[in-house]
């Protein structure tokens, strides 16, 4: 229960801080404003850093179903814990998006519109208007690289004190590349919460932000186990 609650709080915080920075002070679906792409990228990355040090000792701070599934494939978490984590992550993301909606709805002239609340998407009308193939490749490949960093920095030969910072900075880099393409997901729960409230195209396109990160995470887990995992002597 403590682990699941930690994952819920962590994912709640990621959505509120990251998507909140994007929608309240960062970027719209028509272009950058406010803190801009760099500021939004750091908001998501720093949210992971602070949560890694806050709840990492409790649950490992997955706050991302793609990470949890990759850890399950790599044999680093039990099936029961993985299921509990994923449920908690989706609940936390939905609650985070709900709080963000309550905040945003108080702005003068507020309307949801397409891809509201920092929802992920692609195609005409969404940021760089990239096509489906570009969106899928971006999400799958960047999730793959993200998981490799996570596996190596949290391994027995990694520096546990610096792992949270390295993982958070990796997420910053991922956002710098992917925001114009998809708004950056690499996290099914992060995409799920805002899409549930936004509806419309955000909800119709949600499948990609569930499938692509999970594919990238599974491939990373298999690659890590086959190539990089340190064998016990």
N, C-alpha and C positions, 0 to 999 in steps of 0.2 A: 504493500500500500504506500509506503514512504517513497519507493522508487517511482511508482506510477504518478504520485502526486508531484514529485519533483519534475517529472517529464511534462506533466500538464502545465505547471507554473513556468517552466523553461520555454515551452512552445508558445504559451500565452504571451510571454515577454518578447519573444522573437517577432511575433506578428505585430504586437502593439508598437514596439520600438521601430522595427524595420518598415512595416507598411505605414505606420504613423508618420515617420519621417518623410516617406515618399508622398503621401497624400496631403499632409498638413503643411509641410515646409519644404518639399523637395521637387517633385516632378509630376506633370500631368500627362494625360494620354496624348497630348498634342505637342509636347516638347518640354525641355528643362526649364526650371525656374527655381527660385529660392536657393537652397543649399546645393542643388544640382546633382549630377550623376556621382561625383566624388563623395559628396556628403551622404547621399543615400547608401552608397557602397559601404562607407564606414559605419553607418548606423546599423546595418545588418551584421557586419563583421564584429563590431564592438558588443552587440547584443549577445553574440555567441561567446565572445571572450568572457564577459562578466558572468554569464550563466554557467560557463564551463568551470569557473572557479567557485561559483556559488553552489551549484547542484552536482557538479562532477563527482565529488566524493560520495554522493548518495546513489546516483543512477548511472553515472558515466556521461551524462548530458548528451544524449543522442538528439533529442528534440527534433527528430526527422525520421519518418518511417523508412526512407531509403537507407539511412545509416543502420537502423535497427535490423532491417532485412539483410543487409550486407553482413552485419555482425552475426546474425543467425546462420547464414551460409558459411561463414568462416568458423563457426563453432564456438563463438565467444559469448553467446547468450542462449538461454534455454527457450524452447518454444513457448512455454507459458509466460515467461517474462516478456518475450517479444510481442505476444498478443496484447498483454496488458500495457506495454509501452505504446504500441501503435494506437490503441483506443484512447489512451490518455493524451497522446499528441494531437489527434484529430479534435478531441474535445477542447484542449487548450487553445488550438488555433482558432476554433469557432468562437470561443469566448473572447479571445483577443480581438478578432474581427468585429464581434458584437460591441465591445467597448469602444473600438475605433468608430464604428457607425454612430453610436450615441454621441460621441464627441463631434464628429463631422456634421451630424444632422443639426447641430446648433449654430452652424455658420449661416450667415445671410444668403438666401437664394440657393441653398443646398439642394442638389438633385443627384440621384445615384448615377445615372448615365451608364454607358458601356464601360466595363473593366474598372468599376469603382473600387475604392478602398485598397488600392494597390494590387488589384487582381493581375494575374499573369495572362498573357495572350500572344497573338501573332496575327499577321495579315493586314489587309487594308484598314486604316483607321487606328492601328496600334503602333505607336512610336515609329520604328524603322520600317514597318510594313513588310517584314521578312516572311517568307513562305513557310509552309508546314515542315518541309524537309530541313530547312535551316534551323527552325525551332527545335525539332526533335534531336538533331545532331548536337546542337548547342547544349541542350539539357543533359543528354546522355553522356557526352564526352566530358563536360565539366563536372558532372557528378562522379564519374570514374576517377578523375584526377583528385577531386575533393576527398574521396574515400581512401585513395592511396596515401594521401597526406595523413589522414586520420589513423589508418592502420599503422603506419610507420612511426608517427610521433607518440602513439600510445602503446607501442610494443615494449617489451622488456628492455630493449636496447635504446629506446627513445628517452628523451628528457621530459619526465612527467611534469616538472615545474613549468616548462615552457610550452607544453602541448596545447593548452588552451589558446595561447597567443598565436601560435603557428596556425592553428585551425581557423581562428578568427580572421587572421590576415589573408589566408587562402580564400575565405569567403569574400573578403573585400575585392581581391583580384578577380574572382569569378563574376562579381557584380559589375565590375568595370567593363568586362567583355560582354556580358549577357543582357544587361539592362536594355540596350536598344533593340535587341532581338526578341526577347520574351518577357522582359521585366525582371528576369531571374527568379527561378524557382529552386531547382535542385533539391526540392523538399515538397513532397505531396501534401503534407499537412499545411504548410505555409500557403500553398495555392488553394487548398480546399476551403479554409475559413473565409477569406474574402469573396471567393466565387459563390459561396452559399448565399451571401447577402446581396451580391451584385446581380446574380442571375444572368439572363441573356447570353451573350457570346462568352462571357467569362466562364459560365457554367458549362456551356456546350464544348468549350475547348479544354476543360479541366482534365479530360482523359490523358492528354499528352503529358501533363505535369504530374500525373500519377505513374504512367507507364515508363516514360523516358528516364526519370531519375532512378526508378527501381531497376531498370535494365542496366544502367550505368553502374549502380551500386553492386549488383550481383556479379557483373563482369569484373569489377575491381576486387571483390572478395575472392573470386576464383583465381585471378591473376596474382593477387598477394599470396594466397596459399601455395600456388604452384611455383612462384618465382622468388618472393621476398621473405616469406615467413621464416623466422629463425627456428631451426630445429633444436630441440632440447637434447643435450648430450648425456 
